[in-house]
Each structure stands twice: as structure tokens, then as C-alpha cells.
Amino acid sequence: SRHFRVTLMTPNRDVGTIDGVNLVAGQRASYGAVKTLAANHDAVVAQHFGVRTMRYLARAPIRVVYDLYVPFVSENLAYHAAQRRSPFHRLSYRASDLVQSIALATGDAFICASERQRDLWLGRASLLERIDVAQGRADPALRRLVEVVPMGIEERRPESTRRVIKGVVPGIRETDRVLL
């Protein structure tokens, strides 16, 4: 937000404020809402949208980056495997995978959590014919297509430089166990 105009759309109503960010709170990412917001921006970053919205964005003069941190096919596998066998669960599992396939087929670029995930998404992109020789010449590592944007903590253990909770916050003693 220091360099660009940023809008954050969230279904949550109570999100507070973020300096330099236009918050559109309590708003579902419906076709109409996304279409209206996208018209005033150069890029959209999202996990996915409804199929109609993704189709619209694919044709719009806007750069679309899909966040593929959660591979639905493996994330939802355990849940659906534990459910009673039914056509609903088979279709629900398949539908979530198809949504990510549509995102891969229509997005301009993709971000994921690790190099291992990146291999997964490059493989899926290849199956959807998103990778070609011209693209390989222009970007041999295909980083413009799929890039890793890690999250979480660094490999190096964090070092405590000052007390911030234990013995500082009223009601929390230095001997208390704190769970975040």
C-alpha cells in the first residue's frame, strides 16, 4: 500500500482498519462485487472465485494472481475419505479440485507456499497446457507463472530480545504457559 492503491475485500464485518488500505468489509466475493472492484484496479489476488467470476477476470484487462497455498485435492482428501460414501461427497471433492483447475487455466500467475508445492502446480499447469516453448524461452524457471511466497516462521529459531507478554501483561505471570 506504500506504492499502490490497495483494496481488501473480506466477508468479515469487524476487521478494523489497515493504513493505506481500502477495506470492503462484510462483502461476499460475488460476480457483481468483484466485477465492480476489478474495474478500478490493475490486479486481483485471490484464492479463487466462482466459475463465472474467474471467466470474467480471464477476459478482463486485469492481471489475476491466484493464491494456491492450499491444494484442495490433498487438503480435502482426508475429510471426504472419512465421510459416508455418497455421490454428494464424491462430487464435492471433485468440484473443489475443478475450481483450482479453472483458476490454473485462467489466471495470469500463481503463488504457493513452498518449492515442493511449486512442483505440484507446475505439473498441473503443464497438464492444462499453460506452459509452452515461448514461455520457457522468456522465463526458463517459470517464476513469472508460479512463484513461492512462503509464510510461517524462519528456519532459524526466533530469539527473545525483551519481555512482551509474561510478567508484562496484567494477569499473566512469568511462570504461566502462553498459547498463541
C-alpha positions in Angstrom: 0.0 0.0 0.0 3.0 2.3 0.2 3.3 2.1 -3.6 -0.1 1.1 -4.9 -3.8 1.7 -4.2 -4.9 -1.5 -2.4 -8.4 -2.7 -1.7 -9.1 -5.7 0.6 -12.5 -7.4 0.2 -13.5 -9.6 3.1 -16.7 -11.3 4.2 -16.0 -10.3 7.8 -17.7 -7.2 9.1 -15.4 -6.3 12.0 -11.9 -6.0 10.5 -10.7 -2.8 12.0 -8.6 -0.6 9.8 -5.3 -1.0 7.9 -3.3 2.1 7.0 -3.3 2.8 3.3 -5.9 0.0 2.5 -9.4 0.5 1.4 -11.4 -2.2 3.2 -14.6 -3.5 1.7 -15.9 -5.4 4.7 -18.9 -7.7 5.0 -18.9 -8.2 1.3 -19.1 -11.6 -0.4 -16.9 -12.0 -3.5 -19.9 -12.2 -5.8 -19.7 -11.8 -9.5 -21.1 -8.3 -9.4 -18.9 -7.1 -6.4 -15.7 -8.5 -7.9 -16.5 -7.1 -11.4 -17.1 -3.6 -9.9 -13.9 -3.6 -7.8 -11.8 -5.1 -10.6 -12.8 -2.4 -13.0 -10.9 0.1 -10.8 -7.7 -1.9 -10.2 -4.8 -3.3 -12.3 -4.5 -6.6 -10.5 -6.5 -9.1 -8.4 -5.0 -11.5 -5.9 -7.3 -14.3 -4.6 -7.6 -17.9 -3.8 -10.4 -18.4 -6.2 -13.8 -17.1 -7.2 -16.9 -18.6 -8.6 -16.5 -20.0 -12.2 -18.4 -17.1 -13.7 -16.2 -14.6 -12.0 -13.0 -16.4 -13.0 -14.2 -16.5 -16.6 -14.9 -12.7 -16.5 -11.5 -11.9 -15.0 -9.7 -14.1 -17.6 -11.2 -11.9 -20.3 -10.8 -8.5 -18.5 -7.7 -6.3 -19.0 -6.5 -7.0 -15.4 -3.7 -9.2 -14.1 -5.1 -12.1 -12.0 -2.9 -13.9 -9.5 -4.3 -16.9 -7.7 -3.1 -18.0 -4.3 -2.6 -21.8 -4.4 -1.3 -22.2 -0.8 -4.0 -24.8 -0.2 -4.0 -27.7 -2.7 -7.7 -28.6 -2.3 -7.2 -32.1 -3.8 -5.0 -33.2 -0.9 -6.4 -30.8 1.8 -9.9 -32.2 1.3 -9.0 -35.8 0.8 -8.9 -36.8 4.5 -12.2 -35.1 5.2 -14.0 -36.7 2.3 -12.5 -40.1 2.9 -13.9 -40.1 6.4 -17.4 -39.3 5.2 -20.0 -41.9 4.4 -19.7 -42.9 0.7 -22.2 -40.8 -1.2 -22.5 -39.1 -4.5 -22.5 -35.8 -2.7 -19.1 -36.3 -1.2 -17.6 -37.6 -4.4 -18.9 -34.6 -6.4 -18.0 -32.1 -3.6 -14.4 -33.4 -3.6 -14.2 -33.3 -7.4 -15.8 -29.8 -7.5 -13.1 -28.3 -5.3 -10.4 -29.7 -7.5 -12.1 -28.4 -10.6 -12.3 -24.9 -9.1 -8.5 -24.9 -8.7 -8.1 -26.3 -12.3 -10.2 -23.4 -13.6 -8.0 -21.0 -11.6 -4.9 -22.6 -13.1 -6.4 -22.4 -16.6 -7.5 -18.8 -16.3 -5.0 -17.0 -14.0 -2.1 -14.9 -15.2 0.2 -16.0 -12.4 0.1 -18.1 -9.2 1.7 -18.1 -5.7 2.3 -21.0 -3.4 3.9 -21.9 -0.1 7.0 -23.9 -1.0 9.2 -25.3 -3.7 7.6 -28.7 -3.3 4.1 -27.1 -3.9 5.5 -25.2 -6.8 6.5 -28.5 -8.5 2.9 -29.7 -8.0 1.4 -26.6 -9.5 3.9 -26.5 -12.4 2.8 -30.1 -13.1 -0.8 -29.3 -13.0 -0.2 -26.2 -15.2 1.6 -28.4 -17.7 -1.4 -30.8 -17.8 -3.6 -27.8 -18.6 -1.2 -26.7 -21.4 -0.3 -23.5 -19.6 3.4 -24.0 -20.3 4.9 -23.6 -23.8 8.2 -23.2 -25.6 7.9 -19.4 -25.9 7.2 -19.0 -22.2 10.2 -21.3 -21.5 12.5 -19.1 -23.6 11.3 -15.9 -21.9 11.3 -17.3 -18.4 13.3 -20.6 -18.2 12.5 -21.1 -14.5 8.8 -20.3 -15.0 8.9 -18.0 -11.9 6.6 -15.5 -13.6 4.0 -18.2 -13.8 4.4 -19.9 -10.4 6.3 -18.3 -7.5 6.9 -19.2 -3.9 5.7 -16.7 -1.3 6.5 -18.5 1.9 4.7 -17.9 5.2 5.3 -19.0 8.7 8.4 -18.8 10.7 12.0 -18.8 9.6 14.1 -21.9 9.9 16.3 -20.2 12.5 14.7 -20.2 15.9 13.4 -16.7 17.0 15.4 -15.1 19.7 13.7 -13.2 22.6 15.1 -9.7 23.0 12.6 -8.4 25.5 9.5 -9.4 27.5 6.2 -8.7 25.8 3.6 -10.9 27.5 4.8 -12.9 30.5 5.2 -10.6 33.5 4.2 -7.6 31.3 0.5 -8.1 30.5 -1.6 -7.8 33.7 -2.9 -11.2 34.8 -0.1 -13.2 33.0 2.7 -14.3 35.3 6.2 -15.1 34.2 5.6 -18.8 35.1 2.3 -19.1 33.0 2.2 -21.1 29.9 1.0 -18.9 26.9 -0.6 -20.4 23.9 -1.0 -18.3 20.8 
